[in-house]
Amino acid sequence: MSRYSKLLTSLTLFLFISSAHAQESSGRRRQVSNSPTAEATVAITQQFANAFLDAIFDNLKEPTVSLSSSGPQYGCGNAASLKREVGGVRTAVQFENGRIVTPLAFSGSYYSSLLGCIQFEGWANATINLEFDRSRQALVGRVKIEDVHLTNVPVLLSGQLLGLAQNAIDARYNPFTVLTLEQVSARAPIAPAGGALRLRAKEIQPQITSGSLQLRLIYEFVL
């Protein structure tokens, strides 16, 4: 949750492709005459995604999201932090057919006018859907929290926390940019031919199968 979407932004593929940062070619760009489009496929394994997630916990701060627009109240943080594991449930990425499923372990605190400052921990099920957004010229993702399971707190708070978390993600992150066309474009010098070609990405088509995320990249060649 929190930069949960940022975490996923990393995780969901900009994470997964550290291949090809775009370089600007000088002069006017022109499409090569009679040049057909070409395709390339990049595969990201579930193991790679979870290794990246472990690296975040080992080297960075725990992603945290505010649950209230007013911020902390009466000494209560009103925030939830992503944890590596809570109650035997481990934060992870799972590639299933057509979607990304993410069990999320977390802890935090929330101020209730009836119950005061409530310290909580637990886990949630969330899904991430990916699609290509032509207006953004980017692959984008949307996070949806499916359910929340809390330990040692009133059951009533589970539904309230789910709504707070989803609203915070929708307001600040959804939809979030995973990967732009510019990031997967590249310039290829061809010295024997006395020049260079730019591989300009036109579209990113995601396909999620069991254990794997594949990105089909559609390219055109320009000068």
ChimeraX attribute file (.defattr): number of C-alpha atoms within 10 A of each C-alpha:
attribute: neighborCount
match mode: 1-to-1
recipient: residues
	/A:1	28
	/A:2	22
	/A:3	19
	/A:4	20
	/A:5	26
	/A:6	16
	/A:7	18
	/A:8	25
	/A:9	20
	/A:10	21
	/A:11	22
	/A:12	24
	/A:13	21
	/A:14	18
	/A:15	19
	/A:16	20
	/A:17	18
	/A:18	10
	/A:19	13
	/A:20	12
	/A:21	14
	/A:22	18
	/A:23	13
	/A:24	12
	/A:25	15
	/A:26	7
	/A:27	7
	/A:28	7
	/A:29	13
	/A:30	10
	/A:31	13
	/A:32	13
	/A:33	8
	/A:34	7
	/A:35	10
	/A:36	9
	/A:37	13
	/A:38	13
	/A:39	12
	/A:40	10
	/A:41	12
	/A:42	13
	/A:43	15
	/A:44	19
	/A:45	15
	/A:46	19
	/A:47	14
	/A:48	15
	/A:49	23
	/A:50	16
	/A:51	13
	/A:52	17
	/A:53	20
	/A:54	15
	/A:55	10
	/A:56	17
	/A:57	14
	/A:58	11
	/A:59	8
	/A:60	9
	/A:61	10
	/A:62	20
	/A:63	19
	/A:64	18
	/A:65	21
	/A:66	23
	/A:67	25
	/A:68	17
	/A:69	8
	/A:70	8
	/A:71	11
	/A:72	16
	/A:73	14
	/A:74	9
	/A:75	9
	/A:76	17
	/A:77	19
	/A:78	23
	/A:79	20
	/A:80	24
	/A:81	22
	/A:82	25
	/A:83	21
	/A:84	18
	/A:85	17
	/A:86	17
	/A:87	11
	/A:88	9
	/A:89	16
	/A:90	16
	/A:91	22
	/A:92	19
	/A:93	25
	/A:94	21
	/A:95	21
	/A:96	15
	/A:97	14
	/A:98	15
	/A:99	18
	/A:100	23
	/A:101	20
	/A:102	21
	/A:103	20
	/A:104	25
	/A:105	26
	/A:106	25
	/A:107	19
	/A:108	20
	/A:109	20
	/A:110	23
	/A:111	20
	/A:112	13
	/A:113	7
	/A:114	6
	/A:115	9
	/A:116	12
	/A:117	17
	/A:118	17
	/A:119	17
	/A:120	18
	/A:121	21
	/A:122	22
	/A:123	24
	/A:124	20
	/A:125	16
	/A:126	19
	/A:127	18
	/A:128	20
	/A:129	16
	/A:130	22
	/A:131	16
	/A:132	20
	/A:133	16
	/A:134	13
	/A:135	6
	/A:136	11
	/A:137	17
	/A:138	21
	/A:139	24
	/A:140	24
	/A:141	25
	/A:142	19
	/A:143	24
	/A:144	20
	/A:145	20
	/A:146	13
	/A:147	15
	/A:148	20
	/A:149	17
	/A:150	20
	/A:151	15
	/A:152	9
	/A:153	14
	/A:154	11
	/A:155	11
	/A:156	8
	/A:157	17
	/A:158	19
	/A:159	13
	/A:160	11
	/A:161	18
	/A:162	18
	/A:163	16
	/A:164	15
	/A:165	22
	/A:166	18
	/A:167	17
	/A:168	19
	/A:169	25
	/A:170	16
	/A:171	10
	/A:172	13
	/A:173	19
	/A:174	17
	/A:175	19
	/A:176	20
	/A:177	25
	/A:178	24
	/A:179	23
	/A:180	20
	/A:181	22
	/A:182	17
	/A:183	18
	/A:184	22
	/A:185	22
	/A:186	19
	/A:187	19
	/A:188	13
	/A:189	12
	/A:190	10
	/A:191	8
	/A:192	7
	/A:193	7
	/A:194	7
	/A:195	10
	/A:196	15
	/A:197	18
	/A:198	23
	/A:199	20
	/A:200	23
	/A:201	23
	/A:202	18
	/A:203	21
	/A:204	27
	/A:205	14
	/A:206	21
	/A:207	16
	/A:208	19
	/A:209	14
	/A:210	14
	/A:211	15
	/A:212	20
	/A:213	26
	/A:214	17
	/A:215	20
	/A:216	16
	/A:217	20
	/A:218	18
	/A:219	21
	/A:220	18
	/A:221	20
	/A:222	18
	/A:223	17
